[in-house]
């Protein structure tokens, strides 16, 4: 899938470089070739996915589910994007984007260059969506209960913390633009491989990769002290906020601070929930079980020693 996606993206970018100042005229000339490229990529990955599912079932010892009970028409996926609309509309978004850039003051060359980046993500997502849709059809034709989410490294932190999660066959999993995670068809979770174990994937990265994954050196230090990777990533996913505490600017999150959250339990045991109200800006209100939770970078900045940092990490529920 990666090879086909890379080839399709490269071909689209080469064709896009032939666009001229007259966007509409250039598009009408190049569109047939661009559609031919995406159709071929979709056809290939759809066919490969039909081979992939029985191969994985056999390799993972699920041989009774290898034989399909229904016939699958994977070619029906060709020419259609992940939202069900024609591929041509997806590719035409490059023209729309370029026009918007020019309307905002960019030159026509700058507009096309910016649109090239958009098309790179769009075509990569199109190919990955087609492969996953074909995998889903292949699983639907077999007695398989669901799928495990598997990484296709290198992967972003949002995908890594979801690696290894099991989904029912009828549910599937949500993806962000550019996501290339794939399915492992199975009725129960698989383990022992870095592609389904978030911690193993994190440990496999070099120092620079770990910092990038964690989001900051402070977060990396917290993880190395034992902080849960999922909590760190989810805190960034839900967004961080800033406030003034004792004359210092700090960052905090509300992730995990509900009555059933890990942070709330830790903060309550330390009898710190009420004292957290000192962080609130004038006129801002939170219920006591939504008290702000200091992020690791703020904790390391205000801590007086490593022992104090560990104490605060535990107080805010980062270390359990």
C-alpha positions, 0 to 999 in steps of 0.5 A: 500500500505504501509503495502504491501510495508513494507512486501515485503521489509522485505521479500526481505531483509531476502532473500538477507541476504542468499546471499553468496560470490559467487554472481551468484550462490547465485542469481540463488538460491534466484531469484525465491523466490525474484521474487515470493515476488515482484509478490505477492506484485504487485498483491495485491496492483494492486487489492487494487488500483482497489478498492481504486479508486471507494471508494474515488470517492464515499467518495468525492461525485463523485458517478456518476464516480464510475461505470467503462465504461471499463474493467481493467486487473490490473494483467498485471502490475505484473512482470513489473517495472515502466520502463516497464522492467521485475522485475527480471532485477530490482532485479538483480541490487542488484548483479550488485551494490554489484560487483561494491562495491567489485571492489572499494575495499569493502569486499563481505559482505560490497558489499551485505550490500550496495546492500541491501539498494539499493534493499530496495528503489527499491522494495518500489518504485516498489510497489508504481509504481504498485499501481499508475499504477493500480490507473491510469488504474482505473481512465482511465476506468471512467469519471474522469478528473484528479487527485490531488497529495496526500501525504502519510506522512511522506513525503519529502519537494519536495513532500509536496510543490506539494501536492494538485496540480491537474494533467490531467488524461493523464499527471500524476505526476513525482516522485523521487525514494522512493516516495509514493504519491498517486492520489485522482481522481477528476476533481477539487482540494480538500482542507482542509486536511493536505495531500493536504495542504503544510502549514498544513502539515508543521504546523503538524510537531514537532520542529525537523521535521520542521528543517529537512523539512526546511533544516536548523534553518535559513530556519525554522526561515524564514518560521515562519516569513512568507517566502513561503515554496515553494520558500525555497524548490525550492531554494534547489532543483535547488541548492545553490552556494557560493561566497565571499561578503565583505570578507564573504562566503555567500550562494545564489541561482538563483531561482526566479531571472528571470525577471518574478520571485518573487525575481527579482521583490523584488530586482528591487523595492529595486534598488538592482539588479545592486549592486548585481554584487559585489558578482560575482567571477572574470570572472563570468558573469550574466545578471542583471535579473539573479543576485544572491539571498542570502539564509536565512542562509546567511541573518541571519548571516550578519544581524545586528538585527532581523529587519535588517534580516526581511528587507533583507528577503523582499529585496530578495523576501523571505517575500512578 
